[in-house]
Amino acid sequence: MLHIYVILKLKAGVCQHCGEKIYTKETHEKIQEIRRELKERIFL
């Protein structure tokens, strides 16, 4: 199985209660777009 790791520099807020990263809707959509593009390029 092939594993590919990608490092993305993103802006995210952090929950004051649990420390979980909080992404905007636009950032989440961009991450999904990048994942789709990577899958398409890898499996050509």
C-alpha positions in Angstrom: 0.0 0.0 0.0 1.3 3.4 -1.0 1.2 6.2 1.6 1.7 9.8 0.6 1.9 12.6 3.1 1.3 16.2 2.3 2.0 19.2 4.5 -0.5 22.1 4.3 -0.1 25.4 6.0 -3.6 26.4 7.1 -5.1 29.0 9.4 -7.3 27.5 12.1 -8.8 28.6 15.3 -8.5 26.6 18.5 -11.3 25.7 20.9 -10.6 27.2 24.3 -12.2 24.2 26.1 -10.7 21.2 24.3 -7.9 22.5 22.2 -9.4 21.1 19.0 -8.5 22.9 15.8 -11.5 24.7 14.2 -11.4 25.3 10.4 -13.6 27.6 8.4 -16.0 26.2 5.9 -13.8 27.5 3.1 -10.7 25.9 4.6 -12.5 22.5 5.0 -13.7 22.7 1.4 -10.1 23.4 0.2 -8.8 20.4 2.1 -11.4 18.2 0.4 -10.5 19.6 -3.0 -6.8 18.9 -2.4 -7.6 15.3 -1.3 -9.7 14.7 -4.5 -7.0 16.1 -6.7 -4.3 14.0 -5.0 -6.4 10.8 -5.4 -7.0 11.6 -9.1 -3.3 12.1 -9.8 -2.2 9.1 -7.8 -4.6 6.6 -9.4 -4.2 7.7 -13.1 
